[in-house]
Amino acid sequence: MSQKILQINFKFSVPAADLSQGFAPFAQPIAETPGLNWKIWLMNEAESESGGIYLFDDQASLDAYLAGPIVGGLKTHPALSNMSVKVFGVSEEPSRVTRAPIRETVGA
């Protein structure tokens, strides 16, 4: 199994503080997502852009999250637009050198 990075970005049309407050109730359900190791929440208030960087155990866990209700809610939220979703593999050896918070993959 190969770890996967998910990057989701979107524009928002409400004050950044309101957006952050609105996201607060979703932090724990996201933390409990099967196969998710961590999420970093992103905010660029000057550009009205937000999003997240996620590390998943594998593609199946990532796909399940993308097909689930949290991402579904992002896609239909009236204050959010221009959503982009990118998926990356992890280059493990150089990531370890630069102290990335990844786990050792068995057989890598």
N, C-alpha and C positions, 0 to 999 in steps of 0.2 A: 504494500500500500504506500502511496506517495502523498505526502502532505500537500495541501493546496491553499493558495492565497486567493481570497475573494476581495475585490475592491468594488465598492458601490459608491457612486457620487451622484448628487442631484442638486438642483437649484431650489431655493426656498423663497417664499414671498411674504413671510411674517418676520417680526423681530427675532434676532438670534436667541435672545433670552427666552422668548416664548417657545421657540422650537426646542431648545434644550430642556425646558420644563416639560414640554409635551412628550419628549423621548424618555424621560426618567422612569415611567412605569414599565418600559420595555426592557430596561437593562437586565433585570433578573430573569425574565423569560428567555432573553437571548443568551445569558450566561448558562442557562440550563439546556441549551440546544445540544442534542446528541452529536458528538464528533467535533464540536467546536472547542478549540484550545484557548483562544482569546479573541477579543475584538478591541480595536483602537477606534474611538469615536473621533471624527474629523469635523472641524468647523473653520470656515474662512468667512468671517462676518463681512469683511470688505467686499467680497465678491458674491455674497449671498449663496454660498455653496457649502454643502455639508456631505457627510457620508461616513464610511467606515472601511477599515482594513481588518480582515478576519483570517485566522489560521484554522483550517479544518484538517482532520486526520486523513481524509480521503475525498475523492470526487463524489462518492455516493452521499456522504454527509452534507457536502456543499450543495449538491443538487436537491436534496430533501429540504434544506433551508430555503433555497431559491423558490421552490414550489410551495412553500408554507405560507401561513397567514401573515407573518410579520412583513415579509417582502411584498406580499399581495397588498397589504395595507399601504405600504410606501408607494406602490404603483398607482393607487387610486386616490391618494390623499390630495385634496384640492389645493393645498399650499405648496406642494412639491411638483417639480417638473424636470424635464431633461435628464432623466435618470440614466446612468450608464453602469453597466455591469461588466467587469473584466475578471477573468480567472487566470491564475498563473501557477506553475509548478514552483517548487522551492529549490534553488541551487544551494544544497546543504553545506558543502565544504566551505565555500567562501562566507556563507552566512554564519557558520560557527566562528570563523576567525573574527568577524565583526560583531560577535556577541548577540546574535539574533536569538530570541526566545523560542527556539524550535527544539523538538525532541529528536533523539537518535532514531533513524529508521533502520530496522533490522534488515540485514542483507544489503545495505547500501554501500 
